[in-house]
Amino acid sequence: MFFSFFGGAGIGVWCLAEFGAGSMMFILDIIVMLLLLALSLRQFRKNKQAYDALAASENQKRVGKLFNLINALQWAVIFGVSVILSRIGEGKWIIPAIIFIVGLHFLPLAKLFGVKRHLIVGVGLIVWSIAYSTLMPYGPQSACGPLGAGLILWLSAIAAIWPVREPDSQTENRQ
């Protein structure tokens, strides 16, 4: 759900910069974001019993505390870096810095949750923050930064809700 929302927010920032609030692209972004949120919520509800059972374990309580700590640290660093960049007159680097920091925060989360996709998302965001801010026209002020970050997050949301098909036992037996 978080990837759906924050992906939509990043793409929404791009849509606003490129097309404006009343544009079809912005409306399409909101529709896709709501669709992904609905699909994510459906997936969550479908697995709610398993989530609840897991949440009661001591290990999961420890994981939850570490998750909260990592997220709090991420937001504190984002706030601090944003203030510093603004005060030194380098506000144009705030968005790439945020994308970079969010990418960094996925690295310990990948290990914490044992989810390789988080590692891919984290590295993708880190590489994207550097690439777009140094290679794109308009550099760090390019609206492509939030667009790319949003797409990375949406792809991860889609991967998380995509149905996993179990191998067909009849097909497996024939091979």
C-alpha positions in Angstrom: 0.0 0.0 0.0 2.9 2.4 0.8 4.5 1.8 -2.6 1.2 2.4 -4.3 0.6 5.7 -2.5 4.2 7.1 -2.6 4.7 5.9 -6.2 1.5 7.8 -7.1 2.7 10.8 -5.2 6.0 10.8 -7.1 4.3 10.5 -10.5 1.8 13.1 -9.4 4.6 15.6 -8.7 5.9 14.9 -12.3 2.4 15.3 -13.7 1.9 18.6 -11.9 5.2 20.0 -13.1 4.7 18.8 -16.7 1.0 19.1 -17.3 -0.8 20.8 -14.4 -3.4 19.7 -11.9 -6.4 19.4 -14.4 -4.5 17.3 -16.9 -5.5 13.9 -18.0 -2.1 12.6 -17.0 -2.7 13.8 -13.4 -6.1 12.3 -13.3 -4.8 9.0 -14.8 -2.1 9.0 -12.1 -4.7 9.3 -9.4 -6.8 6.5 -11.0 -3.9 4.1 -11.2 -2.8 5.0 -7.7 -6.3 4.3 -6.3 -6.4 1.0 -8.3 -3.1 -0.1 -6.9 -4.1 0.9 -3.4 -7.4 -1.1 -3.8 -5.5 -4.2 -5.1 -3.0 -3.9 -2.3 -5.7 -3.6 0.3 -7.4 -6.6 -1.2 -4.2 -8.6 -0.9 -3.7 -7.5 2.7 -7.2 -8.5 3.7 -6.8 -11.8 1.9 -3.7 -12.5 4.1 -4.9 -10.7 7.2 -5.1 -13.9 9.3 -1.5 -14.8 8.5 -0.4 -11.3 9.2 -2.2 -11.3 12.6 -0.7 -14.7 13.6 2.8 -13.5 12.6 2.4 -10.1 14.4 1.9 -11.9 17.7 5.4 -13.6 17.7 8.3 -12.1 19.7 10.5 -12.0 16.6 7.9 -10.0 14.7 7.6 -7.5 17.6 11.4 -7.0 17.4 11.1 -6.6 13.6 8.4 -4.0 14.1 10.5 -2.0 16.5 13.4 -2.0 14.1 11.2 -1.1 11.2 9.9 1.9 13.2 13.4 2.9 14.2 14.6 2.7 10.5 11.7 4.8 9.3 12.1 7.4 12.1 15.8 7.7 11.2 15.0 8.0 7.5 12.5 10.9 8.2 15.0 12.6 10.6 17.8 12.4 8.0 15.4 13.7 5.2 14.4 16.7 7.4 18.0 17.4 8.5 19.4 17.2 4.9 16.5 19.3 3.6 17.1 22.1 6.1 20.9 22.1 5.5 20.5 22.2 1.7 18.0 25.0 2.0 20.2 27.0 4.3 23.3 26.7 2.1 21.4 27.7 -1.0 21.4 24.3 -2.6 17.6 23.6 -2.4 17.7 22.1 -5.9 19.3 19.0 -4.4 16.5 18.3 -1.9 14.5 16.0 -4.2 17.5 13.9 -5.3 18.6 13.7 -1.7 15.2 12.5 -0.6 15.1 9.8 -3.3 18.6 8.7 -2.3 17.8 8.6 1.4 14.6 6.6 0.8 16.6 4.2 -1.3 19.2 3.8 1.5 16.4 3.0 4.0 15.3 0.1 1.9 18.7 -1.7 2.3 18.3 -2.6 6.0 14.6 -3.3 5.4 15.5 -5.9 2.8 17.6 -7.7 5.4 15.1 -7.1 8.2 12.1 -8.5 6.3 14.1 -11.0 4.1 12.6 -9.4 1.0 15.0 -9.2 -2.0 12.6 -6.9 -3.8 13.4 -4.2 -1.2 17.1 -4.4 -2.0 16.3 -4.0 -5.7 14.0 -1.0 -5.0 16.7 0.6 -2.7 19.5 0.2 -5.2 17.2 1.4 -8.0 16.2 4.5 -6.1 19.9 5.3 -5.2 21.1 4.8 -8.7 18.1 6.8 -10.1 18.7 9.7 -7.8 22.3 10.0 -8.9 21.6 9.3 -12.6 18.8 11.7 -13.2 20.3 14.6 -11.2 23.6 14.4 -13.0 22.6 13.2 -16.5 19.2 14.7 -17.3 18.5 18.1 -18.7 17.8 20.5 -15.8 19.8 18.3 -13.5 18.5 17.8 -10.0 15.5 20.1 -10.8 14.2 17.8 -13.5 10.7 16.6 -12.9 11.9 13.2 -14.1 13.3 12.5 -10.7 10.0 12.0 -9.0 8.6 10.3 -12.1 11.4 7.6 -12.0 11.1 7.1 -8.3 7.4 6.8 -8.6 7.7 4.2 -11.3 10.2 2.2 -9.3 7.8 2.2 -6.4 4.8 1.3 -8.5 6.7 -1.6 -10.1 7.5 -2.9 -6.7 3.8 -2.6 -5.7 2.7 -4.5 -8.7 5.3 -7.2 -8.0 4.0 -7.5 -4.5 0.4 -8.0 -5.5 1.0 -10.0 -8.7 -0.4 -13.5 -8.2 2.2 -16.2 -7.7 1.2 -19.3 -9.7 2.1 -22.6 -8.2 3.6 -25.1 -10.7 1.0 -27.4 -12.2 1.7 -30.9 -10.8 0.6 -32.6 -14.0 2.9 -30.4 -16.1 5.7 -31.0 -13.6 5.2 -34.8 -13.8 5.4 -34.8 -17.6 8.8 -33.0 -17.7 
